[in-house]
Amino acid sequence: MKVAIVGVSGAVGQEFLKVLAERQFPIDELLLFGSARSAGTEYEFRGKKYIVKELQHGDDFKGVNIAFTSAGASISKEFAADITKFGAIMIDNSSAFRMDTDVPLVVPEVNASDAKMCPRGIIANPNCTTIQMVVALKAIEDISHIKRVHVSTYQAASGAGAAAMDELEEQYRQVLNGEPATVNKFAYQLAYNLIPHIDVFTENGYTKEEMKMYHETRKIMHSDVEVSATCVRVPSLRAHSENVWVETEKPISVETAREAFAAAEGIILQDNPANKEYPMPLFVSGKDPVFVGRIRKDLANPNGLTFWCVSDQIKKGAALNAVQIAEYLIKDSKK
């Protein structure tokens, strides 16, 4: 098994190395690629040191079985042909191909078999906020079809990369020292603040991040579900939180929903308000599952439920989901 990582120096690229090691992913040969700036950087994986090579057009991906790419949409589009032309499966973490009809958009707990239908040799990793939400929605969908979803997200600084995390920490230090806050990664100071704006605004008043949740959820779930989202950047470092309202065709009791979440793949039920037990990003950071809690009936809709979910968006929302796709492909090939 020959594996390549493109964009290895970024937050998700580094997480790829950790997740591949943690899950003992079968690798006989590993190739690391990055920008000209990253070229020559050395990283250790399973006790062996690897040098980052500059990503260039050519035959560097000859013999590669699986390539994990997380270097941005423009790079993915530019190098997709180079990566896949010798038969490698490109599992792409950018937005480049997510809505292409001939590229599967996969969350293994929800639609793993879609990964087998990739005529271009490309499988897209969904947006991080969509991934954690559809893992939770699948448990409800299996009981009764979901007609509508309203969701508010509370997205950590890490969603904008390692530099954004550094900036948030620096802003807290600056504010506490009475200094002006450095603002580069976001539209405004994030420390001690909330910013109801992630990605660019579209003509309908929603941001691209919010519209991703609409379109991607429908594609992954093969559903006519309507999704309305508001995405907010919050001053936490890592792991995204979401408050989700669902309307189903048939009413679902809280007890039934709890049982479904508890039995669902990839979910940890943490729902004991009497003991102040509910998911929080501080405790979910670095963990694999989607954590679900605060399950209630929607007071405004007899067919409605609402719940709170938290997941590490660098792990399940990016690197882990991609590795799980690769694991599924390997397992399926052995059948």
C-alpha positions as YAML, in Angstrom:
chain: A
units: angstrom
residues:
- id: 1
  name: MET
  ca: [0.00, 0.00, 0.00]
- id: 2
  name: LYS
  ca: [1.57, 3.22, -1.23]
- id: 3
  name: VAL
  ca: [0.02, 6.33, 0.32]
- id: 4
  name: ALA
  ca: [0.54, 10.03, -0.40]
- id: 5
  name: ILE
  ca: [-0.44, 13.08, 1.64]
- id: 6
  name: VAL
  ca: [-0.74, 16.39, -0.18]
- id: 7
  name: GLY
  ca: [-0.67, 19.46, 2.05]
- id: 8
  name: VAL
  ca: [1.01, 17.62, 4.91]
- id: 9
  name: SER
  ca: [2.26, 20.76, 6.66]
- id: 10
  name: GLY
  ca: [-1.24, 22.13, 7.28]
- id: 11
  name: ALA
  ca: [-3.46, 21.39, 10.29]
- id: 12
  name: VAL
  ca: [-5.36, 18.64, 8.47]
- id: 13
  name: GLY
  ca: [-2.21, 17.25, 6.88]
- id: 14
  name: GLN
  ca: [-0.64, 16.87, 10.31]
- id: 15
  name: GLU
  ca: [-3.82, 15.24, 11.55]
- id: 16
  name: PHE
  ca: [-3.60, 12.74, 8.68]
- id: 17
  name: LEU
  ca: [-0.25, 11.56, 10.05]
- id: 18
  name: LYS
  ca: [-1.68, 11.19, 13.56]
- id: 19
  name: VAL
  ca: [-4.84, 9.38, 12.48]
- id: 20
  name: LEU
  ca: [-3.01, 6.99, 10.12]
- id: 21
  name: ALA
  ca: [-0.67, 6.09, 12.97]
- id: 22
  name: GLU
  ca: [-3.42, 5.75, 15.58]
- id: 23
  name: ARG
  ca: [-5.50, 3.46, 13.38]
- id: 24
  name: GLN
  ca: [-2.50, 1.42, 12.21]
- id: 25
  name: PHE
  ca: [-3.44, 2.06, 8.60]
- id: 26
  name: PRO
  ca: [-1.57, -0.35, 6.30]
- id: 27
  name: ILE
  ca: [1.23, 1.63, 4.64]
- id: 28
  name: ASP
  ca: [4.27, 0.15, 2.92]
- id: 29
  name: GLU
  ca: [5.43, 3.41, 1.39]
- id: 30
  name: LEU
  ca: [4.55, 7.00, 2.33]
- id: 31
  name: LEU
  ca: [5.02, 10.12, 0.21]
- id: 32
  name: LEU
  ca: [4.60, 13.64, 1.58]
- id: 33
  name: PHE
  ca: [3.92, 16.68, -0.61]
- id: 34
  name: GLY
  ca: [3.61, 20.37, 0.06]
- id: 35
  name: SER
  ca: [4.25, 23.83, -1.31]
- id: 36
  name: ALA
  ca: [7.66, 25.15, -2.29]
- id: 37
  name: ARG
  ca: [7.81, 26.73, 1.17]
- id: 38
  name: SER
  ca: [7.15, 23.40, 2.89]
- id: 39
  name: ALA
  ca: [9.50, 21.38, 0.68]
- id: 40
  name: GLY
  ca: [12.41, 19.96, 2.64]
- id: 41
  name: THR
  ca: [10.54, 19.90, 5.94]
- id: 42
  name: GLU
  ca: [11.01, 16.67, 7.85]
- id: 43
  name: TYR
  ca: [8.24, 14.76, 9.63]
- id: 44
  name: GLU
  ca: [8.37, 11.54, 11.62]
- id: 45
  name: PHE
  ca: [5.86, 8.74, 11.07]
- id: 46
  name: ARG
  ca: [6.01, 5.41, 12.89]
- id: 47
  name: GLY
  ca: [9.60, 6.00, 13.91]
- id: 48
  name: LYS
  ca: [10.81, 6.87, 10.42]
- id: 49
  name: LYS
  ca: [11.61, 10.32, 9.06]
- id: 50
  name: TYR
  ca: [10.14, 11.59, 5.80]
- id: 51
  name: ILE
  ca: [11.03, 14.66, 3.75]
- id: 52
  name: VAL
  ca: [8.31, 16.80, 2.18]
- id: 53
  name: LYS
  ca: [8.60, 17.05, -1.59]
- id: 54
  name: GLU
  ca: [7.32, 20.04, -3.55]
- id: 55
  name: LEU
  ca: [4.07, 19.25, -5.36]
- id: 56
  name: GLN
  ca: [4.71, 19.52, -9.09]
- id: 57
  name: HIS
  ca: [3.15, 18.30, -12.31]
- id: 58
  name: GLY
  ca: [4.62, 14.98, -13.42]
- id: 59
  name: ASP
  ca: [4.74, 11.32, -12.50]
- id: 60
  name: ASP
  ca: [5.28, 11.51, -8.73]
- id: 61
  name: PHE
  ca: [2.05, 9.64, -8.05]
- id: 62
  name: LYS
  ca: [2.92, 6.60, -10.12]
- id: 63
  name: GLY
  ca: [2.23, 3.50, -8.02]
- id: 64
  name: VAL
  ca: [0.28, 5.42, -5.37]
- id: 65
  name: ASN
  ca: [-2.86, 3.61, -4.19]
- id: 66
  name: ILE
  ca: [-4.46, 6.34, -2.08]
- id: 67
  name: ALA
  ca: [-3.73, 10.07, -1.97]
- id: 68
  name: PHE
  ca: [-5.13, 12.19, 0.84]
- id: 69
  name: THR
  ca: [-5.26, 15.82, -0.33]
- id: 70
  name: SER
  ca: [-5.81, 18.88, 1.84]
- id: 71
  name: ALA
  ca: [-4.14, 21.83, 0.17]
- id: 72
  name: GLY
  ca: [-7.14, 23.89, -0.91]
- id: 73
  name: ALA
  ca: [-9.61, 23.74, -3.79]
- id: 74
  name: SER
  ca: [-7.40, 25.43, -6.37]
- id: 75
  name: ILE
  ca: [-4.52, 22.99, -5.78]
- id: 76
  name: SER
  ca: [-6.87, 20.01, -5.87]
- id: 77
  name: LYS
  ca: [-8.30, 21.11, -9.20]
- id: 78
  name: GLU
  ca: [-4.89, 21.82, -10.68]
- id: 79
  name: PHE
  ca: [-3.28, 18.52, -9.67]
- id: 80
  name: ALA
  ca: [-6.20, 16.07, -9.76]
- id: 81
  name: ALA
  ca: [-5.16, 14.70, -13.16]
- id: 82
  name: ASP
  ca: [-1.56, 14.17, -12.03]
- id: 83
  name: ILE
  ca: [-2.70, 12.42, -8.85]
- id: 84
  name: THR
  ca: [-5.23, 10.07, -10.45]
- id: 85
  name: LYS
  ca: [-3.76, 9.32, -13.89]
- id: 86
  name: PHE
  ca: [-1.93, 6.17, -12.74]
- id: 87
  name: GLY
  ca: [-4.92, 4.79, -10.83]
- id: 88
  name: ALA
  ca: [-4.60, 6.39, -7.39]
- id: 89
  name: ILE
  ca: [-7.80, 7.14, -5.51]
- id: 90
  name: MET
  ca: [-7.75, 10.79, -4.50]
- id: 91
  name: ILE
  ca: [-9.65, 11.47, -1.26]
- id: 92
  name: ASP
  ca: [-9.97, 15.22, -1.32]
- id: 93
  name: ASN
  ca: [-10.62, 17.40, 1.71]
- id: 94
  name: SER
  ca: [-11.34, 20.61, -0.24]
- id: 95
  name: SER
  ca: [-14.58, 21.95, -1.71]
- id: 96
  name: ALA
  ca: [-13.30, 21.48, -5.27]
- id: 97
  name: PHE
  ca: [-15.37, 18.46, -6.31]
- id: 98
  name: ARG
  ca: [-18.02, 18.03, -3.62]
- id: 99
  name: MET
  ca: [-21.02, 18.85, -5.77]
- id: 100
  name: ASP
  ca: [-19.78, 17.26, -9.00]
- id: 101
  name: THR
  ca: [-22.30, 14.59, -10.01]
- id: 102
  name: ASP
  ca: [-19.56, 12.09, -10.89]
- id: 103
  name: VAL
  ca: [-17.68, 12.51, -7.60]
- id: 104
  name: PRO
  ca: [-19.08, 10.75, -4.51]
- id: 105
  name: LEU
  ca: [-19.39, 12.81, -1.33]
- id: 106
  name: VAL
  ca: [-18.92, 10.34, 1.49]
- id: 107
  name: VAL
  ca: [-19.41, 10.01, 5.23]
- id: 108
  name: PRO
  ca: [-18.81, 6.30, 5.95]
- id: 109
  name: GLU
  ca: [-21.42, 6.01, 8.72]
- id: 110
  name: VAL
  ca: [-24.04, 7.36, 6.31]
- id: 111
  name: ASN
  ca: [-23.25, 6.43, 2.68]
- id: 112
  name: ALA
  ca: [-20.04, 4.37, 2.58]
- id: 113
  name: SER
  ca: [-21.06, 2.39, -0.52]
- id: 114
  name: ASP
  ca: [-21.08, 5.59, -2.59]
- id: 115
  name: ALA
  ca: [-17.28, 5.49, -2.41]
- id: 116
  name: LYS
  ca: [-17.24, 2.53, -4.80]
- id: 117
  name: MET
  ca: [-18.70, 4.68, -7.58]
- id: 118
  name: CYS
  ca: [-15.89, 7.10, -8.41]
- id: 119
  name: PRO
  ca: [-15.33, 7.11, -12.19]
- id: 120
  name: ARG
  ca: [-12.82, 9.95, -11.97]
- id: 121
  name: GLY
  ca: [-10.83, 8.34, -9.16]
- id: 122
  name: ILE
  ca: [-11.86, 11.16, -6.82]
- id: 123
  name: ILE
  ca: [-13.85, 10.92, -3.60]
- id: 124
  name: ALA
  ca: [-14.78, 14.15, -1.84]
- id: 125
  name: ASN
  ca: [-14.65, 14.68, 1.92]
- id: 126
  name: PRO
  ca: [-17.62, 16.87, 2.95]
- id: 127
  name: ASN
  ca: [-17.44, 20.11, 4.86]
- id: 128
  name: CYS
  ca: [-16.67, 19.56, 8.54]
- id: 129
  name: THR
  ca: [-19.97, 20.97, 9.80]
- id: 130
  name: THR
  ca: [-21.92, 18.75, 7.41]
- id: 131
  name: ILE
  ca: [-20.02, 15.61, 8.42]
- id: 132
  name: GLN
  ca: [-20.85, 15.74, 12.11]
- id: 133
  name: MET
  ca: [-24.46, 16.74, 11.46]
- id: 134
  name: VAL
  ca: [-25.26, 13.94, 8.98]
- id: 135
  name: VAL
  ca: [-23.73, 11.31, 11.29]
- id: 136
  name: ALA
  ca: [-26.31, 12.40, 13.85]
- id: 137
  name: LEU
  ca: [-29.13, 12.83, 11.34]
- id: 138
  name: LYS
  ca: [-28.67, 9.27, 10.05]
- id: 139
  name: ALA
  ca: [-29.81, 7.89, 13.41]
- id: 140
  name: ILE
  ca: [-33.07, 9.87, 13.15]
- id: 141
  name: GLU
  ca: [-33.58, 9.28, 9.42]
- id: 142
  name: ASP
  ca: [-33.54, 5.53, 10.05]
- id: 143
  name: ILE
  ca: [-36.63, 5.96, 12.25]
- id: 144
  name: SER
  ca: [-38.60, 8.52, 10.23]
- id: 145
  name: HIS
  ca: [-37.75, 10.59, 7.17]
- id: 146
  name: ILE
  ca: [-36.42, 14.04, 8.03]
- id: 147
  name: LYS
  ca: [-38.27, 16.78, 6.17]
- id: 148
  name: ARG
  ca: [-36.51, 19.86, 7.51]
- id: 149
  name: VAL
  ca: [-33.41, 20.78, 9.47]
- id: 150
  name: HIS
  ca: [-32.57, 24.08, 11.10]
- id: 151
  name: VAL
  ca: [-29.04, 24.31, 12.47]
- id: 152
  name: SER
  ca: [-26.88, 26.90, 14.19]
- id: 153
  name: THR
  ca: [-23.20, 26.13, 14.30]
- id: 154
  name: TYR
  ca: [-20.59, 27.31, 16.79]
- id: 155
  name: GLN
  ca: [-17.32, 26.83, 14.95]
- id: 156
  name: ALA
  ca: [-13.90, 26.91, 16.58]
- id: 157
  name: ALA
  ca: [-10.93, 28.90, 15.33]
- id: 158
  name: SER
  ca: [-9.25, 25.72, 14.11]
- id: 159
  name: GLY
  ca: [-11.79, 25.58, 11.28]
- id: 160
  name: ALA
  ca: [-9.69, 28.29, 9.67]
- id: 161
  name: GLY
  ca: [-6.40, 26.46, 10.19]
- id: 162
  name: ALA
  ca: [-3.47, 26.36, 12.57]
- id: 163
  name: ALA
  ca: [-2.64, 30.04, 12.02]
- id: 164
  name: ALA
  ca: [-6.15, 31.00, 13.14]
- id: 165
  name: MET
  ca: [-5.70, 29.06, 16.37]
- id: 166
  name: ASP
  ca: [-2.42, 30.87, 16.97]
- id: 167
  name: GLU
  ca: [-4.09, 34.21, 16.26]
- id: 168
  name: LEU
  ca: [-6.88, 33.55, 18.77]
- id: 169
  name: GLU
  ca: [-4.40, 32.69, 21.51]
- id: 170
  name: GLU
  ca: [-2.35, 35.79, 20.65]
- id: 171
  name: GLN
  ca: [-5.48, 37.98, 20.73]
- id: 172
  name: TYR
  ca: [-6.35, 36.82, 24.24]
- id: 173
  name: ARG
  ca: [-2.83, 37.69, 25.39]
- id: 174
  name: GLN
  ca: [-2.96, 41.06, 23.66]
- id: 175
  name: VAL
  ca: [-6.36, 42.03, 25.06]
- id: 176
  name: LEU
  ca: [-5.37, 41.03, 28.60]
- id: 177
  name: ASN
  ca: [-2.20, 43.12, 28.25]
- id: 178
  name: GLY
  ca: [-4.16, 46.14, 27.03]
- id: 179
  name: GLU
  ca: [-2.69, 45.91, 23.53]
- id: 180
  name: PRO
  ca: [-4.52, 46.17, 20.18]
- id: 181
  name: ALA
  ca: [-5.58, 42.73, 18.91]
- id: 182
  name: THR
  ca: [-3.94, 41.42, 15.75]
- id: 183
  name: VAL
  ca: [-6.63, 40.58, 13.17]
- id: 184
  name: ASN
  ca: [-5.62, 38.69, 10.05]
- id: 185
  name: LYS
  ca: [-7.57, 35.44, 9.77]
- id: 186
  name: PHE
  ca: [-11.08, 36.73, 10.49]
- id: 187
  name: ALA
  ca: [-13.14, 39.79, 9.66]
- id: 188
  name: TYR
  ca: [-12.98, 40.93, 13.29]
- id: 189
  name: GLN
  ca: [-11.27, 40.16, 16.57]
- id: 190
  name: LEU
  ca: [-12.44, 36.70, 17.65]
- id: 191
  name: ALA
  ca: [-11.24, 36.76, 21.27]
- id: 192
  name: TYR
  ca: [-14.14, 37.68, 23.58]
- id: 193
  name: ASN
  ca: [-16.38, 37.85, 20.54]
- id: 194
  name: LEU
  ca: [-18.65, 35.90, 18.17]
- id: 195
  name: ILE
  ca: [-18.64, 36.41, 14.40]
- id: 196
  name: PRO
  ca: [-21.82, 35.36, 12.51]
- id: 197
  name: HIS
  ca: [-19.90, 35.06, 9.26]
- id: 198
  name: ILE
  ca: [-17.97, 32.07, 7.89]
- id: 199
  name: ASP
  ca: [-16.90, 32.07, 4.22]
- id: 200
  name: VAL
  ca: [-18.26, 34.63, 1.73]
- id: 201
  name: PHE
  ca: [-21.85, 35.81, 1.50]
- id: 202
  name: THR
  ca: [-23.97, 34.70, -1.45]
- id: 203
  name: GLU
  ca: [-26.81, 36.50, -3.22]
- id: 204
  name: ASN
  ca: [-29.48, 34.96, -0.99]
- id: 205
  name: GLY
  ca: [-27.88, 36.36, 2.17]
- id: 206
  name: TYR
  ca: [-26.49, 33.01, 3.31]
- id: 207
  name: THR
  ca: [-22.76, 32.34, 3.37]
- id: 208
  name: LYS
  ca: [-21.11, 29.63, 1.27]
- id: 209
  name: GLU
  ca: [-20.52, 27.69, 4.50]
- id: 210
  name: GLU
  ca: [-24.25, 27.72, 5.21]
- id: 211
  name: MET
  ca: [-25.14, 26.72, 1.64]
- id: 212
  name: LYS
  ca: [-22.63, 23.85, 1.81]
- id: 213
  name: MET
  ca: [-24.66, 22.40, 4.66]
- id: 214
  name: TYR
  ca: [-27.81, 22.61, 2.53]
- id: 215
  name: HIS
  ca: [-26.44, 21.04, -0.66]
- id: 216
  name: GLU
  ca: [-24.03, 18.52, 0.88]
- id: 217
  name: THR
  ca: [-26.58, 17.09, 3.32]
- id: 218
  name: ARG
  ca: [-28.99, 16.36, 0.48]
- id: 219
  name: LYS
  ca: [-26.30, 14.71, -1.64]
- id: 220
  name: ILE
  ca: [-24.87, 12.55, 1.16]
- id: 221
  name: MET
  ca: [-28.24, 11.41, 2.45]
- id: 222
  name: HIS
  ca: [-29.81, 11.04, -1.02]
- id: 223
  name: SER
  ca: [-32.64, 13.08, 0.41]
- id: 224
  name: ASP
  ca: [-35.02, 15.94, -0.35]
- id: 225
  name: VAL
  ca: [-34.45, 17.33, 3.16]
- id: 226
  name: GLU
  ca: [-34.49, 21.11, 3.44]
- id: 227
  name: VAL
  ca: [-31.65, 22.59, 5.49]
- id: 228
  name: SER
  ca: [-31.39, 26.14, 6.82]
- id: 229
  name: ALA
  ca: [-28.14, 27.03, 8.60]
- id: 230
  name: THR
  ca: [-26.52, 29.90, 10.43]
- id: 231
  name: CYS
  ca: [-22.78, 29.44, 10.91]
- id: 232
  name: VAL
  ca: [-20.99, 31.34, 13.67]
- id: 233
  name: ARG
  ca: [-17.29, 31.54, 14.52]
- id: 234
  name: VAL
  ca: [-16.72, 31.30, 18.28]
- id: 235
  name: PRO
  ca: [-13.60, 31.91, 20.39]
- id: 236
  name: SER
  ca: [-12.82, 28.29, 21.21]
- id: 237
  name: LEU
  ca: [-9.74, 26.60, 19.83]
- id: 238
  name: ARG
  ca: [-10.89, 23.26, 18.50]
- id: 239
  name: ALA
  ca: [-14.07, 21.18, 17.90]
- id: 240
  name: HIS
  ca: [-17.29, 22.52, 16.39]
- id: 241
  name: SER
  ca: [-20.67, 22.54, 18.13]
- id: 242
  name: GLU
  ca: [-24.11, 22.53, 16.51]
- id: 243
  name: ASN
  ca: [-27.65, 23.03, 17.75]
- id: 244
  name: VAL
  ca: [-29.94, 21.08, 15.43]
- id: 245
  name: TRP
  ca: [-33.72, 21.14, 15.03]
- id: 246
  name: VAL
  ca: [-35.26, 18.38, 12.89]
- id: 247
  name: GLU
  ca: [-38.79, 17.91, 11.64]
- id: 248
  name: THR
  ca: [-39.68, 14.32, 10.80]
- id: 249
  name: GLU
  ca: [-42.63, 12.86, 8.91]
- id: 250
  name: LYS
  ca: [-43.76, 11.02, 12.05]
- id: 251
  name: PRO
  ca: [-43.28, 12.17, 15.65]
- id: 252
  name: ILE
  ca: [-40.33, 10.62, 17.48]
- id: 253
  name: SER
  ca: [-40.16, 10.48, 21.26]
- id: 254
  name: VAL
  ca: [-37.09, 11.65, 23.15]
- id: 255
  name: GLU
  ca: [-36.61, 8.12, 24.49]
- id: 256
  name: THR
  ca: [-36.65, 6.64, 20.98]
- id: 257
  name: ALA
  ca: [-34.19, 9.26, 19.77]
- id: 258
  name: ARG
  ca: [-31.84, 8.56, 22.69]
- id: 259
  name: GLU
  ca: [-31.91, 4.84, 21.94]
- id: 260
  name: ALA
  ca: [-31.16, 5.52, 18.26]
- id: 261
  name: PHE
  ca: [-28.23, 7.80, 19.04]
- id: 262
  name: ALA
  ca: [-26.85, 5.36, 21.60]
- id: 263
  name: ALA
  ca: [-26.90, 2.52, 19.05]
- id: 264
  name: ALA
  ca: [-25.66, 4.55, 16.07]
- id: 265
  name: GLU
  ca: [-22.23, 4.07, 14.51]
- id: 266
  name: GLY
  ca: [-19.78, 6.88, 15.27]
- id: 267
  name: ILE
  ca: [-21.89, 8.52, 18.00]
- id: 268
  name: ILE
  ca: [-21.40, 8.83, 21.75]
- id: 269
  name: LEU
  ca: [-24.58, 9.69, 23.63]
- id: 270
  name: GLN
  ca: [-23.86, 12.19, 26.42]
- id: 271
  name: ASP
  ca: [-27.27, 13.32, 27.59]
- id: 272
  name: ASN
  ca: [-27.80, 13.59, 31.32]
- id: 273
  name: PRO
  ca: [-28.79, 17.20, 32.09]
- id: 274
  name: ALA
  ca: [-29.58, 16.41, 35.74]
- id: 275
  name: ASN
  ca: [-25.88, 15.69, 36.27]
- id: 276
  name: LYS
  ca: [-24.76, 18.48, 33.92]
- id: 277
  name: GLU
  ca: [-23.55, 15.94, 31.38]
- id: 278
  name: TYR
  ca: [-23.61, 17.18, 27.79]
- id: 279
  name: PRO
  ca: [-21.02, 17.51, 25.00]
- id: 280
  name: MET
  ca: [-18.58, 20.42, 25.09]
- id: 281
  name: PRO
  ca: [-15.68, 21.23, 22.76]
- id: 282
  name: LEU
  ca: [-13.21, 21.44, 25.63]
- id: 283
  name: PHE
  ca: [-13.65, 17.72, 26.30]
- id: 284
  name: VAL
  ca: [-14.37, 16.51, 22.74]
- id: 285
  name: SER
  ca: [-11.19, 17.95, 21.17]
- id: 286
  name: GLY
  ca: [-8.91, 15.19, 19.93]
- id: 287
  name: LYS
  ca: [-11.61, 12.50, 20.06]
- id: 288
  name: ASP
  ca: [-13.02, 10.49, 17.15]
- id: 289
  name: PRO
  ca: [-16.82, 10.27, 17.61]
- id: 290
  name: VAL
  ca: [-19.65, 12.75, 17.25]
- id: 291
  name: PHE
  ca: [-21.03, 13.46, 20.72]
- id: 292
  name: VAL
  ca: [-24.79, 14.07, 21.05]
- id: 293
  name: GLY
  ca: [-26.78, 15.46, 23.96]
- id: 294
  name: ARG
  ca: [-29.49, 17.93, 25.06]
- id: 295
  name: ILE
  ca: [-32.14, 15.87, 23.24]
- id: 296
  name: ARG
  ca: [-35.59, 17.48, 23.56]
- id: 297
  name: LYS
  ca: [-38.96, 17.68, 21.87]
- id: 298
  name: ASP
  ca: [-39.32, 20.86, 19.82]
- id: 299
  name: LEU
  ca: [-41.87, 22.99, 21.68]
- id: 300
  name: ALA
  ca: [-42.88, 24.69, 18.43]
- id: 301
  name: ASN
  ca: [-43.43, 21.56, 16.32]
- id: 302
  name: PRO
  ca: [-45.13, 18.27, 17.31]
- id: 303
  name: ASN
  ca: [-42.98, 16.41, 14.78]
- id: 304
  name: GLY
  ca: [-39.83, 18.17, 15.89]
- id: 305
  name: LEU
  ca: [-36.76, 17.21, 17.91]
- id: 306
  name: THR
  ca: [-33.79, 19.29, 18.87]
- id: 307
  name: PHE
  ca: [-30.34, 18.15, 19.96]
- id: 308
  name: TRP
  ca: [-26.81, 19.42, 20.49]
- id: 309
  name: CYS
  ca: [-23.79, 17.77, 18.88]
- id: 310
  name: VAL
  ca: [-20.05, 18.39, 19.16]
- id: 311
  name: SER
  ca: [-17.19, 16.90, 17.17]
- id: 312
  name: ASP
  ca: [-13.53, 17.58, 16.53]
- id: 313
  name: GLN
  ca: [-13.66, 19.06, 13.05]
- id: 314
  name: ILE
  ca: [-9.98, 18.40, 12.31]
- id: 315
  name: LYS
  ca: [-10.48, 14.73, 13.21]
- id: 316
  name: LYS
  ca: [-13.95, 13.50, 12.27]
- id: 317
  name: GLY
  ca: [-14.61, 16.66, 10.28]
- id: 318
  name: ALA
  ca: [-11.56, 16.13, 8.06]
- id: 319
  name: ALA
  ca: [-8.68, 13.66, 8.48]
- id: 320
  name: LEU
  ca: [-10.49, 10.83, 10.26]
- id: 321
  name: ASN
  ca: [-13.42, 10.82, 7.83]
- id: 322
  name: ALA
  ca: [-11.01, 10.60, 4.89]
- id: 323
  name: VAL
  ca: [-9.07, 7.73, 6.46]
- id: 324
  name: GLN
  ca: [-12.32, 5.91, 7.23]
- id: 325
  name: ILE
  ca: [-13.23, 6.19, 3.54]
- id: 326
  name: ALA
  ca: [-9.90, 4.60, 2.63]
- id: 327
  name: GLU
  ca: [-10.41, 1.86, 5.20]
- id: 328
  name: TYR
  ca: [-13.81, 1.08, 3.70]
- id: 329
  name: LEU
  ca: [-12.32, 0.83, 0.20]
- id: 330
  name: ILE
  ca: [-9.61, -1.55, 1.40]
- id: 331
  name: LYS
  ca: [-12.11, -3.72, 3.28]
- id: 332
  name: ASP
  ca: [-14.47, -3.80, 0.32]
- id: 333
  name: SER
  ca: [-11.66, -4.77, -2.09]
- id: 334
  name: LYS
  ca: [-10.97, -7.87, 0.00]
- id: 335
  name: LYS
  ca: [-14.54, -9.19, -0.25]
...
